Amino acid sequence: MTKTGIRTGILLHVYHLGAIGWEKFVWGDPASNQLGTLTKFVDTLLDIPYDQDVKSIVFSGPSEKEGLIEGAYTKRYLIDRLDQLRRFSTLNEKIILLSDEQYSIFLERVHALTVGPVIKNTLDEVIHAAEYFNHDTAAQHVIQIATPSHAPRCLQNQLIARRELHIPKTQLWYVAASDVCFDGTTIEDVVILEPPHRGDDPMSGFSPNLASVIKSYFKLEANHKKDLIRTIQDTLTRFKK
């Protein structure tokens, strides 16, 4: 098959291997046809035309399992379960339409997933990925795959990386969210705090705003975080009375 040279980059966000419900939100649930991040990665690969080049990468955080860093373990987890992909109706519908040549290319794409080094956080991951996708021939499109619980933060970090010129202005980046949130949560549990901006908002111009104050929370020790949460809860309860 002749390649067009159009290149898509895929950044598969990695998750701590000790996370509660890791297998569920990474693999998904075939019974309900809910894709996890790994099966969303497969779904994304299946949607890319087979005459185009694909470059994909998964980095690693601090955890290890069975002697493997996060990225390597995550990749092996997927490869070991390739024969289970058709249990997801969404994936099965696409796989059965592939020719033998297209299926071989699909498998090559899966095995070509690059395991990157250990990174510090999601922003560091995006910056390293941007460097990877712009080495030699730059990717035209980059898709970052994450859980619904984490996708909004991924988008924010993409915007920061673009502002700092790690991402070229001509390169399109996207976030593709899977179907499964972190264990025991829903997408409604994600709270996005925008700085007040409407002219008719009585909080517009008030300083400090909640968005700027709450950022300090993430630098606190665990016990102090718990104390702050209880204090906020008690305060809000009093205000509601």
N, C-alpha and C positions, 0 to 999 in steps of 0.2 A: 504494500500500500504506500503510495507516494505521500509524503508529509508536506503540509502547507507551510510549516515553520511557525505558525501562530502558537504561542506558548502560554499555557495557563499554569499558574503556581497555586499549590494547595498547602496551606499551613494547618496541620492537624494539631489542635491544642492538646497538650498533655495534662493529665491529672494525677495527683498524688496516689500512689498505689495502695495506700492504707485508707483512702477515703471510704466512708460508709456507703455501701451500695455501688461501689466502683463498677462491678460487672454490669449492673442494670443500666447505669447512665452512659457507660461506654459502649456496650454491645446493643442494648435495647431490649425490646420485648416482641418476639415474632408473633405471639398469639394475638396481640393487639395491633400488630404492624407498626409499632413505634420504634423509630430508628434511634440508636445511640450515636455517639460521635464517630465510632469506627464504621458503623454501617451507613452513616451519613456520608462519610468519606467515600465508601464504596459507591453509594448512590450518585455522588458528585462525579466520580470517575466515569461511571456509566453514561452520564449525560454529556460528556465532552466528546466531540467528533473524533473518530479514530484516525483521521488524517492530520491531527494537530499534536504538537509536542506538549507533554505534561511534565512538570517538575514538582515534586512534593517533599515535604520535610516534617518531622516531628522532633521536638527537642525534649529535654529531660529536666525534671526538678530534682529535689533532694532525695527522694525515696528510691529504694531498690527492692527487687524481689527475685528470688531464685538466681542470685548472682548477676542480674541484669539491671541496668539503669532504666528509668521510666520509659524512655522512648523505645529502647530495644525490647523491653517486655511487652509494651503496647503493640508494637509491630508483630512480634511473635504470636501474641494472642489472636490477632486478626488472621495471620497466615494459617495458624492451626485450626481455624474455624471456617475456612473458605467453603467447605462442603456444606455448611449450615446456612449460607446466605439465602438460599432459595426458600427457606422457611418464612422469610419476610415477603409478603405478596408484592410489595412495591418493587423489590429487587428481582424477584422471580419473573415478573412481567417484562422487565428489561433484559434480563439474562437470556431468556428463551428466544429473544429476537436476534441475538448475536450470531453472526456467522462463525465458523471455526477460526478464521483469521482474526476476527474482532475479539473473540473470547481469549485468544492467545495474547493479543495486545493488552486486553484488560488485565490478565494475570501478570504480564510484564510490568504494567503500571503499579499494581499492588506491591510486587516484590521490589520495585525501584524506589519505594518510600525510603528516603534518606533519614537516618537517625543522627540528629545534630547533637551538639554538646550540652552540658548542664547549663541552664540559664537561671537568672535570679528571680524573675517575676514575668508577668505577662507583657509588660512594656519591653523588657529586655528581649523576650521571645520575638516580639514583632520587629524590633530593630535588627536582630540577627537574621530573621527571615527576609527582611527587606534587602539586606546585604546579599544573602544567598540567591534571591530571585533576580538580582540585578548584576550578578557576576556573569561575565561573558555576554551572552545574549539575554537581554532583559525580558522578563515576562510581561505580557500585555495586560493580563488580568491575574489577580491573586484572591483566592477564596480562603478565608480563615474559618475553620469549623470548630464550633464550641457548643456546650450545652445551653439551653435557654437561660439557665441561671447565670451564666457567665458571659453570654454574648454581648450584653450592653457594655460591659467593661472592655471587652475586646475592641468594640467599635471606638470607644473613647481613646484607647491606646493607639489605635491606627491613626486617629486624628492628631494625637500628640506627635507620633513619629513622622507624619506628613508635615506638620508645622516645623519640625526640626530638620526637615529636608532629607530624612532617611528614605522616604518614599517619594519617588519622582512625581511631579504634578501630572504627568501624562499617563501614569499607571493607575488603573482602576482596582481598588480593593473592596472586598465585600465581606460580610459576615454571614455564614450559613449556619443557622441554629438547628440542632438535632431536635428530637421530640421529647426527650426525657430529662427532667430537671434533677438537681441534686436530691439525694435521698430524703423523702418525707416533705418535700417542698413543691411549690408550684411557681409559675412565672409571676404570679401576683405577690410573691414574697420578696421579689426584687424591687427595691425602692430607688428611684432616680431623683436626685435633688438638683434641680436647676436653680441658678441664681435668679431672683425675681427680675422680671424684665417688662411686664406690662405696665402701661401708664396708669391704669386704674387699680393696680394692685397696691393695697395699703402698706405692704412690706417692701415695695420698691424704694430703694434709697436708704432703707434701714440698715445700719451696720452695727455688729457683724451679721451676715446672713447665715442661715442654718447650714447651707452647703459648705461655707468656708470653715465654720466651727467644727462640723462633724468630722472633717478630715483628720483632726488630731486624735480622734478615737483610735485609729488604726495603729498609732504609735504607743498606745498604753499597754501595760502589762495585763495579763488575763484577769486577775482579780480586780484591777481598777476598771476594766471594761465591764465586768459584771456589776460593780458598784454603780457605775454611770448608768447602765441600762435600768437598774432598779430605781435610781433617782428619777430618771426621765419618766418611767412608768408611773411612779407615785405622783409626780408633778402633773402629768396629763390626767390622771384619775381625779385629782383635786379640781382641776380646771373644768372637767366634765360635769361636776356636781352643780 
